């Protein structure tokens, strides 16, 4: 039987708590029965229920298992290689089992060299409706953030490389931005100190509003890091949310006339 599409696209309506698992070699569904265990790895049945990395000797014959206990599926690494979860979380043979949240969870079994073998997991929730057609429904607009005219111009200047979709973009320095702004708005009295003040004000205003990336340093660190990671986070989040878009570059339409010292 051919494999279905990725579990990331959802599952058909079923009993809440049902576990769906999929690899390139097979797939299965398991009911939420107390004590039931599903095993995956390089081995064959009955040692494992789902094959993964079947041609990779770095993958253990029984590399991991999922057990339904107390209303949740618990993941445990039983193999010699690491298992990687979203956000870089790693599980070792000695790591305590962790519970799976409802919905989609991809995990990656470390293999030979740079190989990683994907195991897709999906725990059905009470509101799963499967692949419901929404072709005629209104598009959900991305959440954007309010900026005044000065803030928009400043952030476009600082983040122009992001709006040009350059590879691994970085913000301009405050000195570079001050030079450009002094040429674009000579009466606005932009300087490095004012730029720093306005950027910090935007970061503080958006902090705690559901912004995708951290905007303030952890005070427990005891000092302010000397990098520009927070400015990078701010611009990246504004571009990804379409708060800043490529047409905003028109705010710098006089760029071609900048003096060489401002380039």
C-alpha positions as CSV (number, residue, x, y, z in Angstrom):
1,X,0.0,0.0,0.0
2,X,1.5,3.4,-0.9
3,X,2.4,5.8,1.9
4,X,0.1,8.7,2.6
5,X,1.3,12.4,2.4
6,X,3.3,13.8,5.3
7,X,1.6,13.7,8.7
8,X,2.4,17.4,9.0
9,X,-0.7,17.9,6.8
10,X,-3.0,16.4,9.5
11,X,-4.8,13.1,9.9
12,X,-8.3,11.8,9.3
13,X,-10.8,12.2,12.2
14,X,-10.2,9.5,14.7
15,X,-10.2,8.7,18.4
16,X,-8.4,11.4,20.5
17,X,-5.1,10.1,21.6
18,X,-4.5,7.8,18.7
19,X,-0.9,7.8,17.6
20,X,0.0,7.9,13.9
21,X,3.7,7.2,13.0
22,X,5.3,7.3,9.6
23,X,8.8,6.7,8.0
24,X,10.0,6.3,4.5
25,X,9.4,2.5,4.8
26,X,6.0,2.3,6.5
27,X,3.4,3.8,8.7
28,X,1.0,2.7,11.5
29,X,-1.7,3.9,13.8
30,X,-2.0,2.8,17.4
31,X,-5.0,3.3,19.7
32,X,-4.7,5.0,23.1
33,X,-4.6,1.9,25.2
34,X,-3.0,2.0,28.6
35,X,0.4,0.3,28.5
36,X,0.5,-0.2,24.7
37,X,4.1,0.3,23.3
38,X,5.1,1.0,19.8
39,X,8.7,0.3,18.8
40,X,10.8,1.7,15.9
41,X,14.2,1.0,14.6
42,X,16.3,-0.9,12.0
43,X,15.1,-4.3,13.0
44,X,12.2,-6.4,11.7
45,X,8.9,-7.5,13.2
46,X,8.2,-8.6,15.9
47,X,11.2,-6.7,17.4
48,X,9.9,-3.4,16.0
49,X,6.6,-2.2,14.7
50,X,8.0,0.5,12.4
51,X,11.2,0.4,10.4
52,X,13.5,3.4,10.2
53,X,17.0,3.6,8.8
54,X,16.8,0.0,7.7
55,X,20.0,0.3,5.6
56,X,22.0,2.3,8.2
57,X,24.1,0.2,10.6
58,X,24.4,3.2,13.0
59,X,20.7,3.0,13.7
60,X,19.9,0.4,16.4
61,X,17.7,-2.5,15.6
62,X,15.3,-1.2,18.4
63,X,16.1,2.5,18.5
64,X,13.1,4.0,20.3
65,X,9.7,3.3,21.7
66,X,6.4,5.1,22.5
67,X,4.3,3.9,25.4
68,X,0.8,5.1,26.2
69,X,0.5,5.8,30.0
70,X,-1.8,8.1,32.0
71,X,-3.4,9.6,28.9
72,X,-0.2,10.4,27.0
73,X,2.3,8.9,24.6
74,X,5.8,8.9,26.1
75,X,8.8,8.8,23.9
76,X,12.0,7.0,24.9
77,X,15.3,6.6,23.1
78,X,16.5,3.0,23.4
79,X,19.2,3.2,20.7
80,X,22.9,4.0,20.8
81,X,22.7,7.1,18.6
82,X,20.9,10.3,19.6
83,X,17.4,11.2,18.7
84,X,16.8,14.9,17.7
85,X,13.5,16.6,18.4
86,X,12.3,20.1,17.3
87,X,14.2,23.1,18.5
88,X,17.4,21.1,18.8
89,X,16.4,19.0,21.8
90,X,18.4,15.8,22.0
91,X,17.5,12.5,23.6
92,X,20.2,10.0,24.7
93,X,19.8,6.4,25.8
94,X,19.9,7.7,29.4
95,X,17.4,10.6,28.8
96,X,14.1,10.2,30.8
97,X,11.0,9.6,28.6
98,X,9.2,12.7,27.5
99,X,5.5,13.1,26.7
100,X,4.3,14.0,23.2
101,X,1.9,16.9,22.8
102,X,-1.1,16.5,20.6
103,X,-0.5,17.3,16.9
104,X,2.6,16.9,14.8
105,X,6.1,16.0,16.1
106,X,8.9,15.1,13.7
107,X,12.0,13.4,15.2
108,X,15.3,12.5,13.6
109,X,17.4,9.4,14.3
110,X,21.1,10.1,13.9
111,X,22.7,7.7,11.4
112,X,26.0,7.3,9.6
113,X,27.9,10.5,8.8
114,X,25.5,13.3,8.3
115,X,22.5,11.1,7.8
116,X,19.4,11.6,9.9
117,X,16.3,9.4,9.5
118,X,12.9,11.1,9.9
119,X,10.1,9.6,12.0
120,X,6.9,11.5,11.8
121,X,4.5,11.3,14.7
122,X,1.0,12.7,15.1
123,X,-1.2,12.4,18.2
124,X,-4.8,13.0,17.5
125,X,-6.5,15.7,19.5
126,X,-10.2,16.4,20.3
127,X,-10.5,19.0,17.5
128,X,-8.8,17.2,14.7
129,X,-11.0,17.4,11.6
130,X,-8.6,15.8,9.1
131,X,-7.9,17.4,5.7
132,X,-10.9,19.7,5.5
133,X,-11.1,21.6,2.2
134,X,-10.8,25.3,2.7
135,X,-10.3,26.4,-0.9
136,X,-13.1,29.0,-0.8
137,X,-12.4,30.3,2.7
138,X,-10.9,33.7,3.3
139,X,-7.1,33.7,3.7
140,X,-5.9,34.3,7.2
141,X,-3.7,37.4,7.1
142,X,-0.4,37.3,8.8
143,X,-0.1,39.2,12.1
144,X,1.7,42.4,11.6
145,X,3.0,45.1,14.0
146,X,2.4,48.8,14.0
147,X,5.3,51.1,13.2
148,X,5.2,54.9,12.8
149,X,6.8,56.5,9.8
150,X,10.1,57.2,11.5
151,X,10.4,53.7,12.8
152,X,9.6,52.2,9.5
153,X,12.2,54.2,7.6
154,X,14.8,53.5,10.3
155,X,14.1,49.7,10.3
156,X,14.1,49.6,6.5
157,X,17.5,51.3,6.4
158,X,18.9,49.0,9.0
159,X,17.3,45.9,7.5
160,X,17.6,46.5,3.8
161,X,19.7,43.3,3.3
162,X,16.8,41.3,4.7
163,X,14.3,43.0,2.3
164,X,16.6,42.1,-0.5
165,X,16.5,38.5,0.6
166,X,20.3,38.2,0.8
167,X,21.8,35.0,2.1
168,X,22.5,35.2,5.9
169,X,21.6,38.9,6.1
170,X,22.8,41.2,8.9
171,X,21.7,44.7,10.0
172,X,23.6,47.7,9.0
173,X,25.6,49.3,11.9
174,X,24.2,52.3,13.6
175,X,26.9,54.4,12.1
176,X,26.1,53.3,8.6
177,X,22.4,53.8,9.2
178,X,23.1,57.3,10.6
179,X,25.0,58.3,7.5
180,X,22.2,57.1,5.2
181,X,19.5,58.7,7.2
182,X,21.4,62.0,7.4
183,X,21.3,62.1,3.6
184,X,17.7,60.9,3.2
185,X,16.3,63.2,6.0
186,X,18.9,65.9,6.7
187,X,16.4,67.9,8.9
188,X,15.6,64.9,11.1
189,X,18.9,65.0,13.0
190,X,19.4,61.2,13.0
191,X,22.5,60.1,14.8
192,X,23.8,56.8,16.4
193,X,22.4,57.7,19.8
194,X,18.9,58.5,18.5
195,X,18.9,55.3,16.4
196,X,19.8,53.2,19.4
197,X,17.1,54.9,21.5
198,X,14.4,54.3,18.8
199,X,15.4,50.7,18.2
200,X,15.3,49.9,21.9
201,X,11.9,51.6,22.2
202,X,10.5,49.4,19.4
203,X,11.9,46.2,21.0
204,X,10.5,47.0,24.4
205,X,7.1,47.9,22.9
206,X,6.9,44.6,20.9
207,X,8.3,42.4,23.7
208,X,5.6,40.3,25.3
209,X,3.1,40.9,22.4
210,X,3.6,37.4,20.9
211,X,6.5,38.5,18.7
212,X,8.2,35.4,17.2
213,X,11.8,36.1,18.4
214,X,13.4,37.3,21.7
215,X,13.7,41.1,21.8
216,X,15.2,41.6,25.3
217,X,18.3,39.9,26.9
218,X,17.8,37.8,29.9
219,X,18.7,40.0,32.9
220,X,20.1,37.0,34.7
221,X,23.1,37.0,32.4
222,X,24.3,40.0,34.4
223,X,25.6,42.0,31.4
224,X,24.6,43.1,27.9
225,X,26.1,41.0,25.2
226,X,28.2,42.9,22.7
227,X,26.4,41.4,19.6
228,X,23.5,42.6,17.6
229,X,21.4,39.5,18.0
230,X,18.4,41.4,19.3
231,X,18.4,43.8,16.3
232,X,18.7,40.8,14.0
233,X,15.7,39.2,15.8
234,X,13.6,42.3,15.5
235,X,14.2,42.8,11.8
236,X,13.9,39.1,10.9
237,X,10.5,38.9,12.7
238,X,9.2,42.1,11.1
239,X,10.2,40.8,7.6
240,X,8.8,37.3,8.2
241,X,5.5,38.7,9.4
242,X,5.4,41.0,6.4
243,X,5.3,44.1,8.6
244,X,8.3,45.2,6.5
245,X,8.1,44.2,2.8
246,X,10.3,44.8,-0.2
247,X,8.2,47.7,-1.5
248,X,9.3,49.5,1.7
249,X,12.7,49.9,0.0
250,X,11.1,52.7,-2.0
251,X,11.5,54.8,1.2
252,X,15.2,54.9,0.2
253,X,14.5,55.8,-3.4
254,X,17.3,58.4,-3.3
255,X,19.8,55.7,-2.5
256,X,21.5,55.9,-5.9
257,X,22.5,59.5,-5.2
258,X,24.2,58.8,-1.8
259,X,27.7,60.0,-1.5
260,X,30.4,57.3,-1.5
261,X,31.1,57.8,2.2
262,X,27.5,56.6,2.9
263,X,27.8,53.4,1.0
